Amino acid sequence: MLITCSTPSLTSSAHSLSCGAFSGYATSRAFITQIKQVQRHCSCQSFNHSSKDNSYISLSNENSRRKILLFFLSTTALFPTRRSSAKTKNKNPYDERRLLEQNKRRQKENNAPDDFPSFVREGFEVKVITPESYVKRDSGLIYWDIEVGNGDCPKDGQQVIFHYVGYNESGRRIDSTYLQGSPARIRVGTNALVPGFEEGIRGMRPGGKRRIIIPPELGPPVGPSTFFSSKQFEVFDVELLSVQDCQRRTIGFYSDIVCS
């Protein structure tokens, strides 16, 4: 004996419904109601094993499969699956305010200088907040001329003599030539300076004072021999004392650079 499901005729308004196929419903509630009616009216019948009956059953099974396929296609159209999308983090508009206040509080605890820039950091994303007096260059370097000096800006091969104080994002002092008791002496264009620091000091004039904000991409390679932190901005208050010309001096087999 083979089992198959017979299909009674049901009507609802101007639409008809069968056990295998469904078409056009005014509302999803009516659709669900008619499905339940079909389930209650579907019955199972038995057929004898004769060649004629077998061919009829085979054709009936094929029609049933087609009707089931049409049923799933129609239900998919009526109730489309919601499109999946990646979860995105909605930033709370008050997060920036909270992080800014937190940064300012730490800077105050570290006795940061006046008009010190603020850093709103969330992971590796950092927003630098500065007064309008600061200038941002295309390279990412940010600076503020506290005092503009006199004379010419340093050129490749010349020696610059300067004092500086270095700070991290929280305003904590990390280095100072004032505390060391002597200024730094570096020749420009010899890769002896941090890229961002050299870019900032090249635009200064003797006697000038400048605050330089160096982004991580213009900082030095991070390692145990440096005080730079990975993905951290560094701030330097620089005072350019003088710019000196340099010449190579050779005495016998000895050769050096003399700057004056």
N, C-alpha and C positions, 0 to 999 in steps of 0.2 A: 504494500500500500504506500502511495505517495501522498504527502501533505501539501496542500496549497491553500491560499487565502482567497476567498471569494470577495467580490467588490460590490457592496450595495450602493444604491444611488441616494445621495443626500442633497438637499437643497437648502440654501440659506440666502434669503433675499433673491437677487437675480443671478447668483453664482451657483455652480454645481461642484460637488466634491466627490472623489472616488477614493478607494483604499490605496491606490498607487500613485495618483497624480493630483496636484492641487493647482488652482489658478486664481489669480487676482482676489485679494481680500482687502476690505475697507480698513480694517484695523488689525493690529497684532492680536488683540484680545479675541476677536471673532475667529481669527486663524487658529488660535490655540483651542478654542471651544469646539471647532469643527474637527480638529485632529482627535480630540477625546471622543467625539461622536463616532468617528470612523473606527477607533479602537474598540468601541463597544459593539459595533455592528459587524465587524469582521468575523467571520466564522470559518471553520476549517471543514472541508469536505473530502471525501475519499473517492477514488476512481479505480476501476478495474484495470488489471494489467492486460490490455489488448493492444495490438499494433496500432489500431486507429486511435485508441485512447493515449498511447505513448506519444504519438506525433502531436496530438492536441496538447498534452502536458508540456512537451518540449517547447512548442510555440508559446504556450501560456507562460512558461518560466522565462522565456526570452522577453516577452512583453512586460513581465513583472520587473525584470532587471532594468529595462528601459524606463519604466515608470518610477522606479526607485531613484534612478539617476536624475530624472527630471525633478523629482521631489527635493533632492538635496540641492540641485541648482536653484530651484525656486526659493527654498528657505535661506540659502546663502544670499540671494538678492534682497530678500525681505529683511534679513538680520545680518548685515555685513559685519565682518570681524573688525574690531577697532585696530587702527594702524598702530604698530608698536613703535616706540620712539625711545631714544636713549635718555636716561635720566639726566637732567641738567640741574646744576646747583643754583637755586635762586638766591642771589645775594640780598641779604637784609639791608635796607637802606640805612639802618642805624649801626651796622657793623663798622663802616668807615669812621663814623663819629666816635664809636667806642675805641677803635684801634688808635685813632688820632689822640684821644685823651690819654690813652695808656702810654703812647710814645712821649707825649709832652710831660707826663708825670715822671717818667724815667729820666728825661733830660733835666728836669728840675732837680731831681735827686743827685744827678751827676754834675750839677753846677755848669751846665752848658752855657756858652756865651750868648749874648743877646742876638736876636734875629736868626737863631740857629734854625736850619731847615727841619721840617717834620717829615717822617717816613711812615706811611701807612702800609704795613706789610701783612700779607695773608699768604703764607707759604712762600713760594718763590716770586709771587707777584708783589711789586713794590710801587707805590705812588709817592713821588716826591712833591712836597708842598712847600713853596717858598714865597717870600714877598715879591712884589713886582720889580724890585730893584735887581733881582737876579736875572742873568742872561743864560739862555740855553742854546748851545751850538748843535749843528747837525750831527756831530759825532756822538752826542749824548752828554757831553761835558756841560756842567752848570757852574757858573761863577758869579761873584759879586765883587766889584771894585770898591773896597772900603776907602782907599785913598789911591789916587792916580799919581804916579811919580813923574820924573822928568828925564829926558834923554832918550836914547834909542833902545828898542827892544833887543834882547839877546839873539845872536845868530849862531849857526853851526860853527863849532870850533872854539867859541868863546866860553869863558868860565863865569858861572853865576855864583854869587855868594849870598846866601839867604838864611833866614830863620823860619821855622815852621812849627805848628802844633797840629797833630793829627787826632781826629775823633772818629768814633764809630757812629752808627745810626742812633744809638741811645744817648749820644752826647758825652760818652765816657772818653777821657783823654787816653790815647794809646801810645803817643810818642811826642817828644818836644826837644828841639835843639836849645831852647832857652834853659831847660833843666840840665842839659848836658854841659852848658857853659861856653859853647863855641858854635858858630854858624856852620852850615853845610857848604861845601865847595864842590861843584860838579860842572863838568864841561858839557855843553849842549850838543846834541847830535851824535853822541857816542853810545847810546842805548844804556846809559848809566842811571837814567831816571825812569820811573813808572810812566808809561805812555800818556795817561791822563794828566799826570803831574807836569810832565814836560810840555804838553800842549797848553796847559794853563799858565805856566811861567813864561812861555815864549811871548805872550801878549802883554807882559808887565814891563814897567819902566823902573829904573833905579829909584828907590825911595817909596815905591808903591806898596800897598797892602791889598791882598786879594784873598777871598774865601773861595776855595775850589771844591766842588762836589764831583767825585770820581765814580762813575758807574762801574759795575763789575767787569764789563767787557773792555774797559780801558785800564783796568788794574793789572797787577803783576800776577804771574803764576802763583796759585795758592799752595803753600807748603809750610813746614815747621819753621823755616827760616824767615818767614814774613809774618807781619801782624795782621795782614788782610784775611778776612773771612770769606768763605765761598758764598757767592751771590749776595754780597753785602756792599752797600755804598760806603765810601770813606770821605770824610770832610777834612780839608787842610786849610788852616789860616797861614798864609805865606807873606813874609815881609822880604822884599828883594832889596838887599843892601847895595850891591854894586855889580857891574858887568865888566869883565876884564878881557883884553885881547891875549891870545896865547901864541907862542912860537916854539918851534922845536929847536933844541940846543944840542949840539954834538961836540963832545970833548974826547978826542982819541977814539977809543972803542965804546965810549959811553954816550948814550943819547936819552934825552928826556924832554918834557914839555914845561915851558916856563910861562906863567901868566902874570901880568901886571897891569 
